[in-house]
Structure formats: C-alpha cells, structure tokens
Amino acid sequence: MNERTVDAEVRSIPAASTDALTIPAWVAMLGFLVLGTSVHVALHRHVHGVYNVHQIVIGFFLVLNLLVNFWEFGLYFTADEIRDEYLATKDRFAGKPMDRMDEVFAMRIPLSKLFSFHSWTGIWSSYALFDPGYSRKGSFGWNIDVGNGFSTFVPASLFAIGMTYEFFSARILGMIGIAMFWQMFYGTVVYFFQFFVNDRHVGHSTKDVAIFVGSTNVMWFIFPIWGMALSVAMVLSDSYAIFH
C-alpha cells in the first residue's frame, strides 16, 4: 500500500478520540434534523399561529437536504480522500456493506470537528461500496450529487424560510420551488436508472439495496413531488394560504 492508502485505512476505523467531547455520528445527524425542523416549525407557529402539515413535511425535507448539501460539498472538496478510504475498505467489507455503514454511523466525532468535511468522508466511501461511482469524479452519481449540493443550497434555504416569512410573492417562491423540486426529482430518477442499467445492484442482496439505496433515495422521489404540487398551487393562486 502507498502512504495515502495506509492513512485512509487508519481513518476508516473508528478510534477513541483525544478530544473528550465527542458524539456518535448518528446522534449528530439526528440532532441536526430534529433541531433544524423544530426551529422552522416553531417560527411558523410564532408567525402564523398554526401547525401546518405541508410546512412541517417540506421543512423537514429541506433541512434534510441541507444536511446532504453539506455532505455533497464534502464529496467535492475531499474527493481524493474518499477514494482512498473506499480502496482501503472495499475488500474488507466486500459482501457486507451494511457492516461498514454501521461502523460509520457509530464513529465518534469530536464536537470541534463536526463541521469539517474530513469528519464525514465515511458517508461517501461507504456508499461507494454500493456504487463505486462515488469514488470517481467522472461518474454520473458523483456529479449529480455535487451538482445538487451547489445548486439547491440557496433555493432550498429560501423556500424553507419563505414558507413562513413570505418575503417574495407566493408566485415567485412557487416558481423557485417548481424549478428546484423538479431538478431534485429528475436527478433522482436518472440516478436510479443508471444505477440498475450499470448493474450496480449486482452482488448485493435485495434487502441491502432496498434498505440503503432505496430508502435514502426514495425521499427525493416523494418529497419533491409534494413540493412541486405545493409550488404549483402557489403559482396558480399567488397565495400562501396553503401554508396557513
């Protein structure tokens, strides 16, 4: 092994941190989703005096998308590190990618490094066990996710806040939503198409593909359709009433 590969293999194995303040990766992820969604819901309740199912559901999805955007930025900026980790672990976890995922979710991350892209490379190097394209910059999967990160971060944030504070006309925000949610939906459809056409599923159990690849991507089918429907309603009515 070359020096970079050895370093990647060491990084791929969770170890006790010298930082006393650490939390498991899954706790950080869940905490971000719960806190982010709760803030949006509480603000909406404060401004409009209601709990609205559309605002809650889409708010949650856009907070989730924000978390994924952060990982997608990391996919771009730490691409070589992710590739090295994948190469260092693919033989050890051949046929058992979910074991690698369990390892990644259980790893403890120092609080001081929660917002470091280097702390989250395992998300992508483990997903590459299902789709090796994520270890190569030229693949469709790598590019569609990096593209999603850079192109949806701003409009998703505007839509999430705009549902409550209505700083654009409903028609304008609805048009932003249609463009953004369609992009998310279409990109996911094409990703699934290439995943199966390129036989990425071969060698994996149906259960593993359904649990990890299916469950993680199906939300980008369902919620964008929901978001597009809401956006169309906003454009046609030029009203935020659907969130009241």
Secondary structure, DSSP 8 states (H G I E B T S, - for coil): --HHHHHHHHHHS----SSS-EEEHHHHHHHHHHHHHHHHHHHHHHHHS---HHHHHHHHHHHHHHHHHHHHHHHHHTHHHHHHHHHHHTTTTTT-HHHHHHHHHH-EEEGGGTT-GGGGHHHHHHHTTT-GGGG-TTSHHHHHHHHHHHHHHHHHHHHHHHHHH--S-HHHHHHHHHHHHHHHHHHHHHHHHHHHHTTTTTTS-HHHIIIIIIHHHHHHHHHHHHHHHHHHHHHHHT--GGG-
